[in-house]
């Protein structure tokens, strides 16, 4: 069965709203159904699905999902925001910048972009609106900055890429730090420009910042201490060698429970059961996508798709710059129509022979891939962050897209820097 037909059927299945996991299962079985000479049968596919889930690094994903939900319910994002608002609030665009830094910081807890948007946006959008900022702008800032949640370590997409490529997850986490800070810095530059052009209600902002200052720095830091300590513990355990990323994810769950239950008292024992239910509901669809995409990637390997695509691109494009631009364009398009997890698990094995052929470090390529797909979180038609932010603020998706467009341009500028300056990804390794 021709590979093109397989991908066309997959695209049609997505367009008619068949769930991704079922679509992947269908196209994985088709080559064996229509081509008797193709050796892959039902037993092989089922073994591939279960084998793909039998991965120790993969256990980190449900743990980070659970940890992020606990901290969202525990109001951790509000305490983090208060610290950055204390220091930045009095500056031009200080409050939007405090939101962006909060997204950076919360991303170092949850590892998920939609979780970052939900946790930070539910608290900061009403605050920004009450301070006189345009509601659409406030929501767009959270939606775009929430994409940092998958770039700043720990990152669920980096775990997926490590699983698909065999690269060290710890190295990928390290490689994401500088790119994440770069993107955050560029978004703050745009926020400064926007507030300079359209103005701010200095009186309301001054009153809000004064209320924080009246509490005193010691009180604000004391109230936020355990929230600020959480990413330090998670990343410290990983980089000090005390724990692997999976073990650190488990530590983060226990830490989140202890802090939310016994320190901040923001969740109750009765609420714990509902948190587990929400975590299971969140992770279960990911689990099915993982199983199906593992089987599909093995089918593609047997059909020699990675080698075919690699040979086509390397034979027709001889410039390293051209190859990288084509890969970026392709990933941007994929990010618009496909969720991050299946995109990484399907495309990483296909694209890795190409990047190896042009001498690109696989770790740097992992960062490039995740940044491309992070942009997909804020671009229609999928744009998960847009849907989450829209649900929080009741603003139509297309209104958010128009307001987010300039920030997406800054995201793309950062992507070019990350693509053509290897040191941004590899300096800390």
FENQUIQUI-V36382 format. One record per helix or strand. SS is the DSSP state (~ for helix, > for strand). FROM is the first residue (numbers start at 0). LEN is the number of residues. Records with the same first field share a line. If there is no record, write none. Layout:
SS=FROM-LEN  FROM-LEN
//
This chain:
~=2-13  19-15  41-12  58-15  75-13  93-17  112-18  134-16  155-10  168-30  201-14  216-23  244-19  268-34  304-12  319-18  339-18  361-15  383-10  396-24  422-4
//
